[in-house]
């Protein structure tokens, strides 16, 4: 009797295993298809940057060009202005990210302590900026009044603190065990010591995630440089790439990129510009990938 009772249970278990494997196979195939659809546009852009004009115009979609050429990349690197713009953007990104993380971490840690005098008022004033902002013209007048026109400070300071990032990091600090802080205070540790030796080592996912957010924001910043920078030697990469595309399309005239005898097709130049502007910051993601999801979720679900 027992053996007969076990047979239906074993059969049901085998069926569950078969269905589970079928679902896993279907799930893997589906995720691979979604991943391919997601990455295929960027692969197409890379392929077009190495393709000829005729191939770009005749083939609707391709991932491997029939004729391989690098004239577009030679064209955009034909002047020293692009490397200089790259270094300008790199400096702004690194400096801005370090400053933004310093302000975000120190302010968030302070606001996470309920004993801070005026904490509620400060949080209210900070939260107010989530709904209201001065706007483009008042911001420009402030930058001009502070004599920051044509300086890198105009591209770094205004974006040095994100209210949303600050609130998420504050929520994360509030979720840290109070016992750790109390034990450190018993040993005579100051607030700065607790922040540096206890809070920050436990905050690596959050620090990595929001460092990436700030870095991407500074790297892709376009409007600020367009408004505040007039000196060509201080142009950022995004402004420089815009000039290259306009020059390739014949919208503007210039001599910065006339060192090549022939001009590659405008479509190929545009694709090469996209690749050059996207690839450097894209290479940072794999280094921070293991912290990315954890950092966002942990800080967002607390308090």
N, C-alpha and C positions, 0 to 999 in steps of 0.2 A: 504494500500500500504506500509505503514511504517513497519507494522508487518511482511509482506511478505519479505521485504528487510532485516529485522533483522534476519530472520530465517537462511539464508545461512551463515551470519557472525557468529551467535551463533554455528552453526554446524561446521564451520571451526575452531572456537575457541576450541570446544570440541575435535575435531580431533587432533589439535596441543597439547592439554593437554594429550591426550592418548599417542601420539607418544613420547612426552617428558617424560612421566612416563616409557614407555617401554625402552627408551634410558637410563634413570637413572638406571633402574634395570639391564640392560645389562652392563652398565658402572661399577656398583658396583660389579657384579659378575666377570667381567674381572679384576678389580683391586684386588679383593680378591685372584683370581687365580695367578696373577703376584706376589702378596705379599707372597703367600704360596711357590711359586717356588723360590723366593728369600731367604726366611728364612729356607726352608726345608733342605738345605745342613748343616747349622749350627745345626739344631735340630738333624740331623742324626749323626753328630760328637758327640754331647752330649750323644745321646743314645748309641753309640758305646763305649764311655768311661766307661759306666756302664755295658756293655755286656760281655759275655764270648767269648773266642776265637772261639769255635765251632759255636756260633751264628753269629759272624762276618763273618766267612768264608762261612757259608751255606746260610745266608739270604742276598740277594742283596741290599735290602733297607728296613729299618724299623725305626720307630720313638719311639717305646716303646719296650725295650728288654724283652724277655721272662724270663730270669734269671738275677736278679739285683745283681751286685757286686760292691764293692768300693775298691778292691785290687789295682787297678791302681793308685788311689789317695793316698792310704796308701804308695805305692811304691815311688811315686815322693816326698812325704813328709817324707820319712824315714830318712832323714838327715837334719841337720841344714843348709846345704849349700843353699838349695832352698829358705827358708825364708830370709836368708841374701842377696841373689841375688835379691829377691823381694824388700827388703828395699833399696838396692842400686839403683835399677831402679826407685823406687818411689822418692828417693831423687833427682836423676838426672832429672826426669820428672818435679817435682815441681820447683826446682831451675832453670832449663833451661827454663821453660815456663815463669817464672817471669822475668828472665833476658832478654829473647827474646822480651816479650811484652814491657818491659821498653825501650829497644833500638828501637823497631819498632815504638812505640807511640811517643817518644820524637823526633826521627829523622823525622818521617812522618809529625808531626805537624810543625816542623821547615821548612821543604821543601815545605809545603803547602802555605807558606807566600812568595809572590813574591818580597817582600822587602829584603829578605835574600841575603846578598852579596855572590856571587859565586854560586848561586842556580843552574843555568844551568850547570855549570861544575860538580858540585856534582851529579846532576841527571844523567849526561852523564856517569860519572865514575861508578855509581851504576848500571845503565842500561847495561853497558858493561858486567857485570858479568852474565847477563841473557844468553848471547851467548857464552862467553868464561870463562873457569875456569882453575885453575892450574893443576888439575888432582890428581890422588891418590898419586903418588910418591912425587911430590913437596909438597903436603899437609903433607905427613908423615915426610918429612925432616924438614918442619917448626915446626911441633909438637915436633919432637925430638930436634930441635935446641932450642926450648923454654923450654925444660926439663919438658914436660908435659906427657911423657910416664908413664903409670901406675898411672895416676891421673884422677880424675873425671873431671878435667878441660878440658882434651882432648875430653871428650864426650859432654861437655856443650858448650864451647866457639865456636868451628867451626860452629855449627848450630844455633847460637844465633840470626842470622838475615837472614830472607828470603827476597830476592829482590822483588819477586812477591807480598808477603804480604805487604811489605813496600809501594809499588806503589799503591795498592788497598786502604790501610788505608790513604795514602796521598790524593788520589782522594776523599775519604769520607770527610776528613777535609776541603778540598777545597769547598765542597758543602754545608758546614754549612753557615747559614745567616751571612753576614758581619755586619748586624745591631746589632747583639748580642755582637760582639767583640767591635764595636764602642761605644756602650752604656756602656760596662764594662770599657773601657779606660777613658770615661768621668768621671766615678766614681772613677778613680784612680787605677784601677786594673792593675797588671803587667801581662806579658805574661804567667808566671807560674800560676798565679791565674786564668787567663782565661782558661788555659788548664785544671786545676784541678777542677774548679767549673762550667765551662760552657761546654767545648768541651767533656770531659770524660763522664759526665752524659748523654750527648746526643749520646754517641758512644757505649752504652752497647751492641747492637747487633753485631757491628764490633769487639769489644773487646772479647766478648764471643766466636765468631766464630773463630777468629784467635788464641785465647788461646787454643781452641780445636785442631786446626791444629798443633800448636807447640807441644802440649802435646802428640798427637798421634805420631808425628814424633820422639820425644824423647823416647816414650815408645817402639816403634817398631824398634828403631835403633839397628842394628846388626853388620854392617861392621865396624863401628868405634870402638866398643868394641873388635872386633876380631883383629883389627890392633894394637890398642894402649894399651890394657890391658893384662898383663901377670900374674899378681897376682890373684890367684884364689879367694881370699877374696874380690876382687873388681869386680868380674864377674857380669854382668848384667843378668837380667832374661832371655833374649833371648839366650845368650851364655849358660846359665845353662840348659835351656830346650833342646838345641841342644845336650849337653853332655848326658842328660838323654836318649834321643832318640837313640844316638849312642851306649850307654851302653846297652839299651834294645835290640838292634839289634845285639849285640855282636861285634860291630865294634871296640870298645875300651874296655880295662879292667880297673877296678877300684874298690875301696873298699868303696866309699862314700855311695853307695846304696845297700850294701850287708847285711844289717841288717835284711832283710826279708829272711825267709828260702826258699820261692818259688818266682819266678819272673813271674809276669803276662804276658800275651801275648803282643808282641811288638805292635800290631795294637791297642790294647786298651790303652796302655801307650801313644802312639802317639796322640790319640784322647783326652786323659786327659790332655796332655801337651798343645794342641791347645786350649782347653777350659780354662785352667788356665792362659794362656798367653793372651787370647782375652777378657775374661769376665770382668776383672777390668776396662779396658779403655772403654769397651762397656757400662758399667753402667753410664758413664759420659754423654753420648749422651742425654738421656731423660732430664737431668737437663738443657741442653743448646739448646734443640730442638726448642723452640719458637723463639730463636734469630738466629738460624743457617742460614736459607734461607734468612731472611731479611738482615743479616749482609753481606752476599756474594753479593746479588743483589745491595744493596744500594751503597756499595763501588765500585762495578765493573762498574756501568753505569755512574758514574760521570766523567766529564772532561777528 
